């Protein structure tokens, strides 16, 4: 994307209007920070925004995720997920990145092991 802190990005979303007609919409955001998972392919697919901004541009029917960064994702992710799940209670599902992207993670882990 060529994103840099302080620069603006235009994100295009498409919503479905009456009669199934696609309506494009462009929203301008200012980059506040850069987050890296360490995997370029994964990083290039994500754009993280505030809940209110996401709801405004995607509507109420979009999936909502709360992304939590842990210091050591290889050791602390499961414990953090359990703790967050306990605090949230019923009505919420908490998953680690490994659980959500199992096939992709397996591919990354195999590549990482081969490189090491």
C-alpha distances in whole Angstrom, upper triangle without the diagonal:
4,5,9,12,14,11,11,8,10,10,13,16,19,22,25,28,32,33,30,28,24,23,19,18,15,15,14,13,13,11,14,14,12,13,14,16,16,15,12,12,13,10,7,10,10,10,13,15,19,21,23,19,19,22,22,19,20,24,26,26,23,23,23,22,23,20,23,22,25,26,27,25,27,30,30,28,31,33,30,30,34,34,32,33,37,36,34,37,38,35,32,31,29,27,26,22,25,27,24,22,25,25,21,23,26,24,22,25,27,24,25,28,29,27,29
4,6,10,12,9,10,9,12,13,16,19,22,25,29,31,35,36,33,31,27,26,22,21,17,17,15,13,13,11,14,13,11,13,14,17,17,16,13,14,15,12,10,13,13,12,15,17,20,23,24,21,21,24,24,22,23,26,29,29,26,26,25,24,24,22,24,23,26,26,27,26,28,31,31,29,32,34,32,32,35,36,33,35,38,37,36,39,40,38,34,33,31,29,28,24,27,29,26,25,28,27,24,25,28,26,23,26,28,25,25,29,29,27,29
4,7,9,7,8,7,11,12,15,18,21,24,28,30,34,36,33,31,27,25,22,20,16,15,13,11,9,7,10,9,8,11,12,16,16,16,13,15,15,12,10,13,12,10,12,14,17,20,21,18,18,22,22,19,21,24,27,27,24,24,23,22,22,20,21,20,23,24,25,24,27,30,29,27,30,32,29,29,33,33,30,33,36,34,33,36,37,35,32,31,29,28,26,23,26,28,25,24,27,27,24,25,28,26,24,27,29,26,26,30,30,28,30
4,6,6,8,9,13,15,18,21,25,27,31,33,37,39,36,34,30,28,25,22,19,17,14,12,9,6,8,8,7,11,13,16,17,18,15,18,17,14,13,16,15,13,14,15,18,21,22,19,20,24,23,22,23,27,29,30,27,26,25,23,23,20,22,20,23,23,25,24,27,30,29,28,31,32,29,30,34,33,31,33,36,35,34,37,38,37,33,32,30,29,27,25,27,30,28,26,30,30,26,26,30,28,26,28,31,28,27,31,32,29,30
4,6,8,10,14,16,19,22,26,28,32,34,38,40,37,35,32,29,26,23,20,17,14,11,8,5,5,5,7,11,13,17,18,19,18,20,19,15,16,18,16,13,13,14,16,20,20,18,19,23,22,21,23,26,28,30,26,26,24,23,22,19,20,19,22,22,24,24,27,29,28,27,31,31,28,29,33,32,29,32,35,33,32,36,37,35,32,32,29,29,27,25,28,30,28,27,31,31,28,28,31,30,27,29,32,30,29,32,33,31,32
4,7,10,13,15,19,22,25,28,32,33,37,39,37,35,31,29,25,22,19,16,12,10,6,5,6,8,10,14,17,21,22,23,21,23,22,19,18,20,18,15,15,15,16,20,20,17,19,23,22,21,23,26,28,30,27,27,25,24,23,22,23,22,25,25,28,28,31,33,31,30,33,34,31,32,35,34,31,34,37,34,34,37,39,37,34,34,32,31,30,28,31,33,31,30,34,34,31,31,35,34,31,33,36,34,32,36,37,35,36
4,7,10,13,16,19,23,26,29,31,35,37,34,32,29,26,22,20,16,14,10,8,6,6,8,10,11,15,18,21,22,23,20,22,21,18,17,18,17,14,15,15,17,21,20,17,19,22,21,19,22,25,28,29,26,27,25,25,24,23,24,23,26,27,29,29,32,34,33,31,35,36,32,33,36,36,33,35,38,36,35,38,40,37,34,34,32,32,30,28,31,33,30,30,33,34,30,31,34,33,30,33,35,33,32,36,37,34,36
4,7,10,13,16,20,22,26,27,31,33,31,29,25,22,19,16,12,10,7,5,4,6,9,12,13,16,19,22,23,23,21,22,21,18,17,18,16,13,14,13,16,19,18,15,16,19,18,16,19,22,25,26,24,24,23,23,23,22,24,24,27,28,30,30,33,35,33,32,35,36,33,33,36,36,33,35,38,36,34,37,38,36,33,33,31,31,30,28,31,33,30,29,33,33,30,31,34,33,31,34,36,34,33,37,38,36,37
4,6,10,13,16,19,23,25,28,30,28,26,22,20,16,13,10,8,6,5,6,7,11,12,13,15,18,20,22,22,19,19,19,16,14,15,13,11,12,12,15,18,17,14,15,18,16,14,16,20,23,24,21,22,21,21,22,21,23,23,27,28,30,28,31,34,32,30,33,35,32,31,35,35,32,33,36,35,33,36,37,34,31,31,30,29,28,26,29,30,27,26,30,30,27,28,32,30,28,31,34,32,32,35,36,34,36
4,6,10,13,16,20,21,25,27,24,22,18,16,12,10,6,6,5,6,9,10,14,16,16,18,20,23,24,23,21,21,20,17,15,15,14,11,14,13,16,18,17,13,14,16,15,12,14,18,21,22,19,21,21,21,22,22,25,25,29,31,32,30,33,36,34,32,35,36,33,32,36,36,33,34,37,36,33,36,37,34,31,31,30,29,29,27,30,31,27,27,31,31,28,29,33,31,30,33,35,33,33,37,38,36,38
4,7,10,13,17,19,23,24,22,20,16,14,10,8,6,5,6,8,11,12,15,16,16,17,19,21,23,22,20,19,18,16,14,13,12,9,12,11,14,15,15,12,11,14,13,9,11,15,18,18,16,17,17,18,20,20,23,24,27,29,31,29,31,34,32,30,32,34,31,30,33,33,30,31,35,33,31,34,33,30,28,28,27,26,26,24,27,28,24,24,28,28,25,27,30,29,28,31,33,31,32,35,36,35,37
4,7,10,13,16,19,21,18,16,12,10,7,6,4,6,9,11,14,15,18,20,19,21,22,24,26,24,22,20,19,18,16,14,14,12,14,14,16,17,17,13,12,14,13,9,10,14,17,17,15,17,18,19,22,22,25,26,30,32,33,31,34,36,35,32,34,36,33,31,35,35,32,33,36,35,32,35,34,31,29,28,28,28,28,25,28,29,25,25,28,28,26,28,31,30,29,32,34,33,33,37,38,37,39
4,7,10,13,16,18,15,14,10,8,6,5,6,8,11,13,16,17,20,21,21,22,23,24,27,25,23,21,20,19,17,14,14,12,14,14,16,16,15,12,11,12,11,7,7,10,14,14,12,14,16,18,20,21,24,26,30,32,33,31,33,36,34,31,33,35,32,30,33,34,30,31,34,33,30,32,31,28,26,26,26,26,26,24,27,27,23,23,27,27,25,27,30,30,29,32,34,33,34,37,38,37,40
4,7,9,13,14,11,10,6,5,4,6,9,11,15,16,20,21,24,25,25,25,26,27,29,27,26,23,22,22,20,17,17,16,18,17,19,18,18,15,13,13,13,9,8,11,14,13,12,15,17,19,22,23,27,29,32,35,36,33,36,38,37,33,35,37,34,32,35,36,32,32,36,35,32,33,32,29,27,27,28,27,28,26,29,28,25,25,28,28,27,29,32,31,31,34,36,35,36,39,40,40,42
4,6,10,12,9,8,6,5,7,8,11,13,17,18,22,24,26,27,27,27,29,29,32,30,28,26,25,24,22,20,19,18,19,18,19,18,17,15,13,12,12,9,8,9,12,11,11,14,16,19,22,24,28,30,34,37,37,34,37,39,37,34,35,37,34,32,35,36,32,32,35,34,31,32,31,27,26,26,27,27,29,27,30,29,25,26,29,29,28,31,33,33,33,36,38,37,38,42,42,42,44
4,7,8,5,6,5,6,9,11,14,16,20,22,26,27,30,31,31,31,32,32,35,33,31,29,27,27,25,22,22,21,23,22,23,21,20,19,16,15,15,12,11,11,13,12,12,16,19,22,25,27,31,33,36,40,40,37,40,42,40,36,37,39,37,34,37,38,34,34,37,36,32,34,32,28,27,28,29,29,31,30,32,31,27,28,31,31,30,33,35,35,35,38,40,39,41,44,45,45,47
4,6,6,5,6,6,10,12,16,18,21,24,27,29,31,33,33,33,35,36,38,36,35,32,31,31,29,26,25,24,25,24,24,23,21,20,18,17,16,14,13,12,14,14,15,19,21,25,28,30,33,36,39,42,43,40,43,45,43,40,40,42,40,37,40,40,37,36,39,38,34,36,34,30,30,30,32,32,34,33,36,34,30,31,35,35,34,36,39,39,39,42,44,43,44,47,48,48,50
4,5,6,9,10,13,15,19,21,25,27,31,33,35,37,37,37,39,39,42,40,38,36,34,34,32,29,29,28,29,27,28,26,24,23,22,20,19,17,16,15,16,16,18,21,24,27,31,33,36,39,43,46,47,44,46,48,46,42,43,45,42,40,42,43,39,38,41,40,36,37,35,31,32,32,34,35,37,36,38,37,33,34,37,37,37,39,42,41,42,45,46,46,48,50,51,51,54
4,6,9,11,15,17,21,24,27,30,34,35,37,39,39,39,40,40,43,40,39,36,35,35,33,30,30,30,31,30,30,28,27,26,24,22,22,20,19,18,19,18,20,23,26,29,33,35,38,41,44,47,48,45,47,49,47,44,44,47,44,41,43,45,41,40,43,42,39,39,37,33,33,34,36,36,38,37,39,37,34,34,37,37,37,39,42,41,42,45,46,46,48,51,51,52,54
4,6,9,13,15,19,22,25,27,31,32,35,36,36,36,37,37,39,37,35,32,31,32,30,26,27,26,28,27,28,26,25,24,22,21,20,18,16,16,17,16,17,20,23,26,30,32,35,38,41,44,45,41,44,46,44,41,41,44,41,38,41,42,38,37,41,40,36,37,35,31,31,31,33,33,35,33,36,34,30,31,34,33,33,36,38,37,38,41,43,42,44,47,47,48,50
4,6,10,13,17,19,23,26,29,31,34,35,35,35,36,36,39,36,34,32,31,31,29,26,26,26,27,26,28,26,25,23,21,21,19,17,16,16,18,17,18,21,24,27,30,32,36,38,41,44,45,42,44,47,45,41,42,45,42,39,42,43,40,39,42,41,38,39,37,33,33,33,34,34,36,34,37,35,31,32,35,34,34,36,39,38,39,42,43,43,44,47,48,48,50
4,6,10,13,16,20,22,26,27,30,31,31,31,32,33,35,33,31,28,27,27,25,22,23,22,24,23,25,24,23,21,19,18,17,14,13,14,17,16,16,19,22,25,28,29,33,35,38,41,42,39,41,44,42,39,40,42,39,37,40,41,37,37,40,39,36,37,36,32,31,31,32,32,33,31,34,33,29,29,32,32,31,34,36,35,35,39,40,39,41,44,44,44,47
4,7,10,13,17,19,23,25,28,29,29,30,32,32,35,33,31,29,28,27,25,22,22,21,22,21,23,22,21,18,17,17,15,12,12,13,16,16,16,19,21,24,27,28,32,34,38,40,41,39,41,44,42,38,40,42,39,37,40,41,37,37,40,39,36,37,36,32,31,31,32,32,34,32,34,34,30,30,34,33,32,34,37,36,36,39,41,40,41,45,45,45,47
4,7,10,13,16,20,22,25,26,26,27,29,30,32,30,28,26,25,24,22,20,20,18,20,19,21,21,19,17,15,16,14,11,11,13,17,17,16,19,21,23,26,26,30,32,35,38,39,36,39,42,40,37,38,41,38,36,39,39,36,36,39,38,35,37,36,32,31,31,32,31,32,30,33,32,29,29,32,32,30,32,35,34,34,37,39,38,39,42,43,42,45
4,7,10,13,17,19,22,23,24,25,27,29,31,29,27,26,25,23,21,19,18,16,18,16,18,18,17,14,13,14,11,8,10,12,16,16,15,18,19,22,24,25,28,30,34,36,37,35,38,40,39,35,37,39,36,34,38,38,34,35,38,36,33,36,35,32,30,30,31,31,31,29,32,32,28,29,32,32,30,32,36,35,34,37,39,38,39,42,43,42,44
4,7,10,13,16,19,21,21,23,25,27,29,27,25,24,23,21,19,18,17,15,16,15,17,18,16,13,13,14,12,9,11,14,18,18,17,19,20,22,23,24,27,28,32,34,36,34,37,39,37,34,37,38,35,34,37,37,34,35,38,36,34,36,36,33,31,31,31,30,31,29,32,32,28,28,32,32,30,32,35,34,33,36,38,37,37,41,42,40,42
4,7,10,13,15,18,19,20,23,25,27,27,24,24,23,20,19,18,16,13,14,12,14,15,13,10,10,12,10,7,11,13,17,18,16,19,18,20,21,22,25,26,30,32,34,32,35,37,35,32,35,36,33,32,35,35,31,33,36,34,31,34,34,31,29,29,29,29,29,27,31,31,28,28,32,32,30,31,35,34,32,35,38,36,37,40,41,40,42
4,7,10,13,15,17,19,22,24,26,26,24,24,23,20,18,18,16,13,14,12,14,16,14,11,12,15,12,11,14,16,20,21,19,21,20,21,22,22,24,25,29,31,33,31,34,37,35,32,35,36,33,32,36,35,32,33,36,34,32,35,35,33,30,31,30,30,30,28,31,32,29,29,33,33,30,32,35,34,32,35,38,36,36,40,41,39,41
4,6,9,12,13,16,19,21,24,24,22,22,21,18,17,17,14,11,11,9,11,14,13,9,11,14,13,11,14,17,20,21,19,20,19,19,19,19,21,22,25,27,29,28,31,33,31,29,32,33,30,29,33,32,29,31,34,31,30,33,34,31,28,29,28,28,27,25,29,30,27,27,31,32,29,29,33,32,30,33,36,34,34,37,38,37,38
4,6,9,11,14,18,21,23,23,21,22,21,18,17,18,15,12,12,10,12,15,15,12,14,17,16,15,18,20,23,25,22,23,21,21,20,19,21,21,25,26,28,27,31,33,31,29,32,33,30,30,33,32,29,31,34,32,30,34,35,33,30,30,29,29,28,26,29,31,28,28,32,33,30,30,34,33,30,33,36,34,33,37,38,36,37
4,6,8,11,14,17,19,20,18,20,18,15,15,16,13,10,10,10,12,15,16,13,14,18,17,16,19,21,24,25,22,22,20,19,19,17,19,18,21,23,25,24,27,29,28,26,29,30,27,27,31,30,27,30,32,30,29,33,34,32,29,29,27,26,25,23,27,28,26,26,29,30,27,27,31,30,27,30,32,31,30,33,35,32,34
4,7,10,14,17,19,20,19,21,19,16,16,17,14,11,10,10,11,15,16,14,15,19,18,18,20,23,24,26,23,23,20,19,17,16,17,16,19,20,23,23,26,28,26,24,28,28,25,26,29,28,25,28,30,28,27,31,33,31,28,28,26,26,24,23,26,28,26,26,29,31,27,27,31,30,28,30,33,31,30,33,35,33,33
4,7,10,13,15,17,16,18,17,13,14,16,13,11,10,10,12,16,18,16,17,20,20,20,21,24,26,27,23,23,20,18,17,14,15,14,17,17,20,19,23,25,23,22,25,26,23,24,27,26,24,27,29,27,27,30,32,31,27,27,24,24,22,20,24,26,24,24,27,28,25,24,28,27,24,26,29,28,26,30,31,29,30
4,7,10,12,13,12,15,13,10,11,13,11,10,9,11,14,17,19,17,17,21,22,21,22,25,26,27,23,22,20,18,17,14,14,13,16,16,18,17,20,23,21,20,24,25,22,23,26,26,24,26,29,28,27,31,32,31,27,26,24,22,20,18,21,23,22,21,24,25,22,21,25,24,21,23,26,24,23,26,28,25,26
4,7,9,11,11,13,11,8,11,12,9,9,9,12,14,17,20,18,17,21,22,21,22,25,26,26,22,21,19,16,14,11,11,9,12,13,14,14,17,19,18,17,20,21,19,19,23,23,21,23,26,25,25,28,30,28,25,23,20,19,17,14,17,20,18,18,21,22,19,18,21,21,18,20,23,21,20,23,25,23,24
4,5,7,8,11,9,6,9,11,10,11,11,15,17,20,23,21,20,24,25,24,24,27,28,28,24,22,20,17,16,13,13,10,12,13,13,12,15,17,17,16,19,21,19,19,23,23,22,24,27,27,26,29,31,29,26,24,21,19,16,13,16,18,17,16,18,19,16,15,18,18,14,16,19,18,16,20,21,19,20
4,5,8,10,7,6,10,11,10,12,13,16,19,21,24,23,21,24,26,25,24,27,28,27,23,21,20,16,16,12,12,10,11,12,11,9,11,15,15,13,16,18,17,17,21,21,20,22,25,25,25,28,29,28,24,22,19,16,13,10,12,15,14,13,15,16,13,11,15,15,11,13,16,15,13,17,19,17,18
4,6,9,8,8,11,13,13,15,16,19,22,24,27,26,24,28,30,28,27,30,31,31,27,24,23,20,19,16,15,13,14,13,12,11,12,16,16,15,19,21,19,20,24,24,24,26,28,29,28,31,32,31,28,25,22,19,16,13,14,17,17,15,16,17,13,12,15,14,10,12,15,13,11,14,16,14,15
4,6,6,6,9,10,11,14,16,20,23,24,27,26,24,27,29,27,26,29,30,29,25,23,23,20,20,16,17,15,16,16,15,13,14,18,18,17,20,22,21,21,25,26,25,26,29,30,29,32,32,31,28,25,22,19,16,12,13,16,15,13,14,14,11,10,13,11,8,10,13,11,10,14,15,13,15
4,5,5,6,9,10,13,15,19,22,24,27,25,23,27,28,26,25,29,30,29,25,23,23,21,21,18,19,17,19,19,18,16,18,21,22,20,23,26,24,24,28,29,27,29,32,32,31,34,35,33,29,27,24,21,19,15,16,19,18,15,17,16,12,13,15,13,11,14,15,13,13,17,17,15,18
4,6,5,7,10,13,16,19,23,24,27,25,22,26,27,25,24,27,28,27,23,22,22,20,21,18,20,18,20,21,20,18,19,22,23,21,23,26,25,24,27,29,27,28,32,32,31,33,33,32,28,26,23,20,18,14,15,18,16,13,15,14,10,11,14,12,10,13,15,13,14,17,17,16,19
4,5,5,7,11,13,16,20,21,24,22,20,23,25,22,21,24,25,24,20,18,18,16,17,14,16,15,17,18,18,15,16,20,20,17,20,23,21,20,24,25,24,25,28,28,27,29,30,28,25,22,20,17,15,11,12,15,12,10,13,13,9,10,13,12,10,13,15,14,14,18,19,18,20
4,5,6,8,10,14,18,19,22,20,18,22,23,21,20,24,25,24,21,19,18,16,16,13,15,14,16,17,17,15,17,20,20,18,21,23,21,21,25,26,24,25,29,28,27,30,31,29,25,23,21,18,16,13,15,17,15,13,16,16,13,13,16,15,13,16,18,16,16,20,21,20,21
4,6,8,11,15,18,20,22,20,18,22,23,20,20,23,25,24,20,19,19,18,19,16,18,17,20,21,21,19,21,24,24,22,24,27,25,24,28,29,27,28,31,31,30,32,33,31,27,25,23,21,19,15,18,20,17,15,18,17,14,15,18,17,15,18,20,18,18,22,23,21,23
4,7,10,13,17,18,20,18,16,19,20,18,17,20,22,21,17,16,16,15,16,14,17,17,20,22,22,19,21,24,24,21,23,26,24,22,26,27,25,26,29,29,27,30,30,28,24,22,21,18,17,14,16,17,14,13,16,16,13,14,18,16,15,18,20,19,20,23,24,23,25
4,6,10,13,15,17,15,13,16,18,16,15,18,20,19,15,14,13,12,13,11,14,14,17,19,20,17,20,23,22,19,22,24,21,20,24,25,22,23,27,26,24,27,27,25,22,20,19,17,16,13,16,17,14,13,17,17,14,15,19,18,17,19,22,21,21,24,26,25,26
4,7,10,12,14,12,10,14,15,13,13,16,18,18,15,14,13,12,13,11,14,15,18,20,21,19,22,25,23,21,23,25,22,21,25,25,22,24,27,26,24,27,28,25,22,21,20,19,18,15,19,20,17,16,20,21,18,19,23,22,20,23,26,24,24,28,29,28,29
4,7,9,12,10,9,12,14,13,13,16,17,18,14,13,11,10,10,8,11,12,16,18,20,18,21,23,21,19,21,23,20,19,23,22,19,21,24,23,21,24,25,23,20,19,17,17,16,15,18,19,17,17,21,22,20,20,23,24,21,24,27,26,25,29,30,29,30
4,7,8,6,6,10,11,11,11,14,15,16,13,13,11,10,10,10,13,14,18,21,23,21,24,26,24,21,24,25,21,21,24,23,20,22,25,23,21,24,25,23,20,20,19,19,19,18,21,22,19,20,24,25,23,23,27,27,25,27,31,30,29,32,34,33,34
4,6,5,6,9,10,11,12,13,14,16,14,13,10,10,9,10,13,15,18,21,23,22,26,27,24,22,24,24,21,20,23,22,19,21,23,21,19,22,23,21,18,19,18,19,20,19,23,23,21,22,26,28,26,26,29,30,28,30,33,33,32,35,37,36,37
4,6,5,6,9,10,10,11,11,13,11,11,8,9,8,11,13,16,20,23,25,23,26,27,25,22,24,24,21,19,22,21,18,19,21,19,17,20,20,18,16,17,17,18,19,19,23,22,20,22,25,28,26,26,30,30,29,31,34,34,33,36,38,37,38
4,5,5,6,9,10,10,10,13,12,13,11,12,12,14,17,20,23,26,28,27,30,31,28,26,27,28,24,23,26,25,21,22,24,22,19,22,23,20,18,20,20,22,23,23,27,26,23,25,29,31,29,29,33,34,32,34,37,37,36,39,42,41,42
4,5,5,6,8,10,11,14,12,13,12,13,13,15,18,20,24,26,28,27,30,32,29,26,28,29,26,25,27,27,23,24,27,25,22,25,25,23,21,22,22,23,24,23,26,26,23,25,28,30,28,29,32,33,31,33,36,36,35,38,40,39,40
4,5,5,6,8,9,11,9,10,8,10,12,13,16,19,23,25,27,25,28,30,27,24,26,27,24,23,26,25,22,22,25,24,21,24,23,21,18,19,19,20,21,20,24,23,20,22,25,27,25,26,29,30,28,31,34,33,33,36,38,37,38
4,6,5,5,6,9,8,9,9,11,13,15,19,21,25,28,30,28,31,32,29,26,28,29,25,24,26,26,22,23,25,23,20,23,22,19,18,19,20,21,23,22,26,25,22,24,27,29,27,28,32,32,31,33,36,36,36,39,41,40,42
4,6,6,8,11,10,13,12,15,16,18,21,24,28,31,32,30,34,35,32,30,31,32,29,27,30,29,26,26,29,27,24,26,26,23,21,23,23,25,26,25,29,28,25,27,30,32,30,31,34,35,34,36,39,38,38,41,43,42,44
4,6,9,11,10,12,12,15,17,18,22,24,28,31,32,30,33,35,33,30,31,33,29,28,31,31,27,27,30,29,26,28,28,24,23,23,24,24,26,24,28,27,24,25,29,30,28,29,33,33,32,34,37,36,36,40,41,40,42
4,7,8,6,9,10,13,15,17,21,23,27,30,31,29,32,33,31,28,29,31,28,26,29,29,25,25,28,27,24,26,25,22,20,21,21,22,23,22,26,25,21,22,26,27,26,27,30,30,30,32,35,35,35,38,40,39,41
4,6,6,9,10,14,16,19,22,25,29,32,33,31,34,35,33,29,30,32,29,27,29,29,25,25,28,27,23,25,24,20,19,20,22,23,25,24,27,26,23,25,28,29,28,30,33,33,33,35,38,38,38,41,42,42,44
4,6,8,9,13,15,18,22,25,28,32,33,30,33,34,32,28,29,30,27,25,27,27,23,23,25,24,20,22,21,17,16,18,20,21,24,24,27,25,22,24,27,29,28,30,33,33,33,35,38,38,38,41,43,43,44
4,7,9,13,16,19,22,25,28,32,33,30,32,34,31,28,28,30,27,24,26,27,24,23,26,25,21,22,20,17,16,17,19,20,23,22,25,23,20,22,25,27,26,28,30,31,31,33,36,36,37,39,41,41,43
4,6,10,13,15,19,22,25,29,29,26,29,31,28,25,26,27,25,22,25,25,22,21,24,24,20,22,20,17,15,16,17,18,20,19,22,20,17,19,22,24,23,24,27,28,28,30,33,33,33,36,38,38,39
4,7,10,13,16,19,22,26,26,23,26,27,25,21,22,24,21,18,21,22,18,18,21,21,17,19,18,14,12,12,13,14,16,16,19,17,14,16,19,21,20,21,24,25,25,27,30,30,30,33,35,35,36
4,7,10,13,16,19,23,24,21,24,25,23,19,20,21,19,16,19,19,16,15,19,18,15,17,16,13,11,11,12,13,15,15,18,17,14,16,20,22,21,21,25,26,25,27,30,30,30,33,35,35,36
4,6,10,13,16,19,20,17,20,21,19,16,17,18,15,13,16,16,13,13,17,16,13,16,16,14,10,10,9,10,11,12,15,14,12,14,17,20,19,19,22,23,22,24,27,27,27,30,32,32,32
4,6,10,13,16,18,16,19,20,17,14,15,16,13,11,14,14,10,12,15,14,12,15,16,14,11,10,9,10,11,12,15,15,13,16,19,21,20,19,23,24,23,24,27,28,27,29,32,32,32
4,7,10,13,15,12,16,17,14,11,14,15,11,11,14,14,11,13,16,15,14,17,18,17,14,12,10,10,9,9,13,14,12,14,17,20,18,17,20,22,20,21,25,25,24,26,29,28,28
4,6,10,12,10,14,14,11,9,12,12,9,9,12,12,10,12,15,14,14,17,19,18,15,14,10,10,9,10,13,14,14,15,18,21,19,17,21,23,20,21,25,25,23,25,28,28,27
4,7,9,8,12,12,10,9,12,12,9,11,14,14,12,15,17,17,17,20,22,22,18,17,13,13,10,10,13,15,15,16,18,21,19,17,20,22,19,19,23,23,21,23,26,25,25
4,6,6,9,9,7,7,10,10,7,10,13,12,12,15,17,16,17,20,23,23,19,18,14,13,11,11,13,15,16,17,18,21,20,17,20,22,19,18,22,23,20,22,25,24,23
4,6,9,9,7,9,12,12,10,13,16,15,15,18,20,19,21,24,26,27,23,21,18,17,14,14,15,18,19,19,20,23,21,18,21,22,19,19,22,22,19,21,24,23,22
4,5,6,6,7,11,11,10,13,15,15,16,19,20,21,22,24,27,27,24,21,18,16,12,13,13,16,18,18,18,21,19,16,18,20,17,15,19,19,16,18,21,20,19
4,6,5,5,8,10,9,11,14,14,15,17,19,20,20,23,24,25,21,19,15,13,9,9,9,12,14,14,14,17,16,12,15,17,14,13,17,18,15,17,20,19,18
4,6,7,9,11,11,13,15,16,17,18,20,22,23,25,26,27,23,20,17,14,10,10,9,12,15,14,14,16,15,12,13,15,13,11,15,16,13,14,18,17,16
4,6,7,8,10,12,13,14,16,17,19,20,22,23,25,26,23,20,17,15,11,13,12,14,17,17,16,19,19,15,16,19,17,14,18,19,16,17,21,21,19
4,6,5,6,9,10,11,12,14,16,17,18,20,22,23,20,18,14,13,10,12,12,14,16,17,17,20,20,16,18,21,19,17,20,22,19,20,24,24,22
4,6,5,6,9,10,10,12,14,15,16,18,20,21,17,15,11,9,6,8,9,10,12,14,14,17,17,14,16,19,17,16,19,21,19,20,23,23,22
4,5,5,6,9,10,10,12,14,15,16,18,19,16,13,10,8,7,10,9,10,13,14,14,18,18,15,17,20,19,17,20,22,21,21,25,25,24
4,5,5,6,9,10,11,12,14,16,18,19,16,15,11,11,10,13,13,13,16,18,18,21,21,18,20,23,22,20,24,25,23,24,28,28,26
4,5,5,6,8,10,11,12,14,17,18,15,13,10,10,9,12,13,13,15,17,18,22,21,18,21,24,22,21,24,26,24,25,28,28,27
4,5,5,6,9,10,10,12,14,15,11,9,6,6,6,10,11,11,12,15,16,20,19,17,20,22,21,20,24,26,24,25,29,29,28
4,6,5,6,9,10,11,13,14,12,10,8,9,10,13,14,13,15,18,18,22,22,20,22,25,24,23,26,28,27,27,31,31,30
4,5,5,6,9,10,13,15,13,12,10,11,12,15,17,16,18,21,21,25,25,22,25,28,26,25,29,30,29,30,33,33,32
4,5,5,6,9,11,13,10,10,7,10,11,14,16,15,16,19,20,24,24,22,25,27,26,25,29,30,29,30,33,34,33
4,5,5,6,8,10,7,7,6,9,11,15,16,14,15,19,20,23,24,22,24,27,26,26,29,31,30,31,34,35,34
4,6,5,9,11,10,10,10,13,14,18,19,18,19,22,23,27,27,25,27,31,30,29,32,34,32,33,37,37,36
4,6,9,11,10,12,11,14,16,19,21,20,20,24,25,29,29,27,29,32,31,30,34,35,34,35,38,39,38
4,7,8,7,9,9,13,15,18,20,19,19,22,24,27,28,26,29,31,30,30,34,35,34,35,39,39,38
4,7,7,9,10,14,17,20,22,19,20,24,25,28,29,27,30,33,32,32,35,37,36,37,40,41,40
4,6,8,11,14,17,20,22,19,19,23,24,28,29,28,30,33,32,32,35,37,36,38,41,42,41
4,7,10,14,17,20,21,19,18,22,23,26,27,27,29,32,31,32,35,36,36,37,40,41,41
4,7,10,13,16,18,15,15,19,20,23,24,23,26,28,28,28,31,33,32,34,37,38,38
4,7,10,13,14,12,11,15,17,20,21,20,22,25,25,25,28,30,29,31,33,34,34
4,7,10,12,10,10,13,15,18,19,17,20,23,22,22,25,27,26,28,31,31,31
4,7,8,6,7,10,11,15,15,14,16,19,18,18,21,23,22,24,27,28,28
4,5,5,6,9,10,13,13,11,14,16,15,15,19,20,19,21,24,24,24
4,5,5,6,8,11,10,8,11,13,12,13,16,17,16,18,21,22,22
4,6,5,5,9,8,6,8,11,11,10,13,15,15,16,19,20,20
4,6,5,9,10,9,10,13,14,14,16,18,18,19,22,23,24
4,6,9,9,9,11,14,14,15,17,19,19,21,23,24,25
4,6,5,6,8,10,10,12,14,15,16,18,20,21,22
4,6,5,6,9,10,10,12,14,15,16,18,20,21
4,5,5,6,9,10,11,13,14,15,17,19,20
4,5,5,6,9,10,11,12,14,16,17,18
4,5,5,6,8,10,10,12,14,15,16
4,5,5,6,9,10,10,12,14,15
4,5,5,6,9,10,11,12,14
4,5,5,6,9,10,11,12
4,5,5,6,9,10,10
4,5,5,6,9,10
4,5,5,6,9
4,5,5,6
4,5,5
4,5
4
